Structure formats: C-alpha cells, structure tokens
Amino acid sequence: MKLTFIRKTRLSGDTNCPSLYRTDRGTFVVQGWRVTDPEALAQLDIPAHETIVEVPQDVLAEMAKHQ
C-alpha cells in the first residue's frame, strides 16, 4: 500500500499526529490519538483486530476536499 500525506492537524505541534493519508487503494489512513476512555469504548463493539482513534475536525474536513 502506498501512502500519500494529505494533512496533519494544526494541534499536532512537532509531531505528525493526528494525520491523514490517501492510499493507492482508494481509501484513507488516519493516524490519531488512541481512544482509551472506558465510557466511549463501552459504547462500541470493537473486535480484537481493530482499534479506534480520535482525530480533530480539521483533519476530516480536509478529507472531504480530497474525495
């Protein structure tokens, strides 16, 4: 899978997180903050091979421009 960097949030400072990438498969890869809040996790059914991440609105707004 080839990744093309699209945007990182202005909240990321010197790191690259959260970030958004386009793949050569017609999908997106999101790098974000791992969700560990028990209340949030209790609302979801997450299989062992999956995880959820939190990303700021500005990163998702950029994704809408690239569809």
ZABA-497265 format. One line per 10 residues: number of its first residue (from 1); their letters; for each residue x, y, z of N, C-alpha, C, CB. Coordinates in steps of 0.1 Angstrom, whole numbers, always signed. Glycine has a CB too. Layout:
N
NUM	a	X,Y,Z,X,Y,Z,X,Y,Z,X,Y,Z ~ ... $
This chain:
67
1	mkltfirktr	+9,-12,+0,+0,+0,+0,+9,+12,+0,-10,+0,+12 ~ +7,+21,-9,+14,+34,-10,+6,+45,-3,+17,+38,-24 ~ +12,+52,+6,+5,+63,+13,+10,+77,+8,+8,+62,+28 ~ +0,+86,+6,+4,+100,+3,-2,+109,+14,-3,+103,-11 ~ +7,+116,+20,+4,+125,+31,-6,+136,+25,+16,+132,+37 ~ -16,+139,+33,-26,+149,+29,-25,+161,+39,-40,+144,+29 ~ -26,+158,+52,-26,+169,+62,-24,+163,+76,-40,+176,+61 ~ -18,+171,+84,-17,+169,+98,-25,+180,+105,-3,+167,+104 ~ -30,+178,+117,-38,+189,+123,-28,+200,+128,-46,+183,+135 ~ -33,+212,+129,-25,+223,+135,-23,+221,+150,-32,+236,+132 $
11	lsgdtncpsl	-30,+211,+156,-29,+209,+170,-17,+199,+173,-41,+202,+176 ~ -10,+194,+162,+0,+184,+164,+13,+189,+168,+1,+176,+152 ~ +16,+202,+167,+29,+207,+171,+40,+201,+162,+32,+205,+185 ~ +50,+195,+169,+62,+190,+162,+60,+175,+158,+74,+191,+171 ~ +49,+169,+162,+46,+155,+158,+38,+155,+145,+39,+147,+170 ~ +35,+143,+140,+27,+141,+128,+13,+135,+132,+34,+132,+118 ~ +9,+137,+144,-3,+131,+148,-13,+142,+153,-1,+121,+159 ~ -25,+141,+150,-32,+132,+140,-29,+137,+126,-47,+132,+143 ~ -29,+127,+117,-26,+129,+103,-35,+121,+94,-11,+126,+99 ~ -36,+126,+82,-45,+119,+72,-36,+116,+59,-57,+128,+68 $
21	yrtdrgtfvv	-38,+104,+54,-31,+99,+42,-41,+93,+33,-20,+89,+46 ~ -38,+95,+20,-46,+88,+9,-38,+75,+5,-49,+97,-3 ~ -45,+64,+2,-38,+52,-2,-40,+51,-17,-43,+40,+5 ~ -32,+42,-23,-34,+38,-37,-45,+28,-39,-21,+33,-43 ~ -52,+26,-29,-64,+16,-29,-77,+23,-29,-63,+7,-18 ~ -77,+37,-30,-89,+45,-30,-95,+46,-16,-100,+38,-39 ~ -86,+45,-6,-90,+46,+8,-82,+56,+15,-89,+32,+16 ~ -85,+59,+28,-77,+68,+36,-72,+61,+48,-85,+80,+40 ~ -60,+65,+53,-54,+60,+66,-54,+72,+75,-40,+54,+63 ~ -59,+70,+87,-59,+81,+97,-50,+77,+109,-73,+83,+102 $
31	qgwrvtdpea	-41,+86,+112,-32,+84,+124,-38,+93,+134,-17,+87,+121 ~ -42,+88,+146,-48,+96,+156,-45,+92,+170,-63,+96,+154 ~ -51,+98,+179,-49,+95,+193,-58,+83,+197,-54,+108,+202 ~ -51,+73,+203,-58,+61,+207,-69,+64,+217,-48,+50,+213 ~ -81,+59,+215,-92,+62,+225,-91,+51,+236,-106,+61,+218 ~ -89,+56,+248,-88,+47,+260,-99,+50,+270,-75,+49,+266 ~ -108,+60,+267,-119,+63,+276,-128,+52,+278,-126,+76,+272 ~ -130,+46,+290,-138,+34,+292,-153,+37,+288,-138,+30,+306 ~ -158,+49,+290,-172,+52,+287,-174,+51,+272,-176,+66,+292 ~ -164,+57,+264,-166,+57,+250,-164,+43,+244,-155,+66,+243 $
41	laqldipahe	-155,+35,+250,-152,+21,+245,-164,+12,+248,-140,+16,+251 ~ -171,+15,+259,-183,+7,+263,-194,+8,+253,-187,+10,+277 ~ -194,+19,+245,-205,+21,+236,-203,+15,+222,-207,+36,+234 ~ -191,+8,+221,-187,+2,+208,-185,-12,+209,-175,+9,+202 ~ -186,-20,+198,-182,-34,+198,-170,-35,+189,-194,-43,+192 ~ -158,-35,+195,-146,-34,+187,-139,-48,+187,-136,-23,+193 ~ -138,-54,+176,-131,-67,+175,-116,-65,+179,-132,-73,+161 ~ -110,-76,+183,-96,-76,+188,-86,-71,+177,-92,-90,+192 ~ -90,-73,+164,-81,-69,+154,-83,-54,+149,-82,-78,+142 ~ -91,-47,+156,-94,-33,+153,-91,-24,+165,-109,-31,+148 $
51	tivevpqdvl	-90,-11,+162,-89,-1,+173,-96,+12,+168,-74,+2,+176 ~ -98,+21,+177,-104,+34,+173,-95,+45,+176,-118,+36,+179 ~ -95,+55,+168,-87,+67,+171,-95,+79,+170,-75,+68,+161 ~ -91,+90,+177,-98,+103,+177,-89,+112,+169,-100,+108,+192 ~ -96,+120,+160,-90,+130,+152,-97,+143,+152,-88,+125,+137 ~ -90,+154,+151,-97,+167,+151,-105,+169,+138,-87,+178,+153 ~ -115,+178,+139,-124,+181,+128,-116,+187,+116,-134,+191,+133 ~ -105,+194,+118,-99,+200,+107,-92,+189,+98,-88,+209,+111 ~ -88,+178,+103,-83,+167,+95,-94,+161,+87,-76,+156,+104 ~ -106,+159,+92,-117,+153,+85,-122,+162,+74,-128,+148,+94 $
61	aemakhq	-122,+175,+77,-126,+185,+67,-117,+184,+55,-127,+199,+73 ~ -105,+182,+57,-95,+181,+46,-98,+169,+38,-81,+181,+51 ~ -102,+158,+44,-105,+146,+37,-117,+148,+28,-109,+134,+47 ~ -127,+156,+32,-138,+158,+23,-134,+165,+11,-149,+167,+31 ~ -124,+173,+11,-119,+181,-1,-112,+171,-11,-109,+191,+3 ~ -107,+160,-6,-99,+151,-15,-107,+139,-20,-88,+146,-7 ~ -120,+139,-19,-128,+128,-23,-132,+129,-38,-140,+126,-15 $
